[in-house]
Amino acid sequence: MFLSAEIAKRTGVWGIEAEEERTPLTVELDPEACVRFFRDAEDARRRYAGVFEACRVLDLEYEAFVDELEPSIAATQRFLGLEPHVEPPKILQQETRPLSEAISNYDAVSARLGDSPWASFLE
């Protein structure tokens, strides 16, 4: 998700609707910025968990949602009390290459995240 946001910031394109709009861009990421991004996301998640602890909450993970799109959408609809109806996505992922190809300093990012709770995001 961090890579996608960086690519969108640099290109000004936040979503594509067709394969031919995909413009592969290899970017250098600041490993410390990656850690801050993931740490901030975890902090926000904890804060909001406390706010909503008395509510029914469906916990979604971005990676799982992307990998299992149709079942994830159906599960979300059922959680909301809706009959599942999955439409094909109208937007596509901007980056589909392996992270090791899309991040020019992948080794440095991988080394920094290696022993962190976010190491699995590089798989």
Secondary structure, 3 states (H helix, E strand, C coil): CHHHHHHHHHHCCCCECCHHHCCCCCECCCHHHHHHHHHHHHHHHHHHHHHCCCCCCCCCCHHHHHHCHHHHHHHHHHHCCCCCCCCCCCCECCCCCCHHHHECCHHHHHHHHCCCCCHHHHC
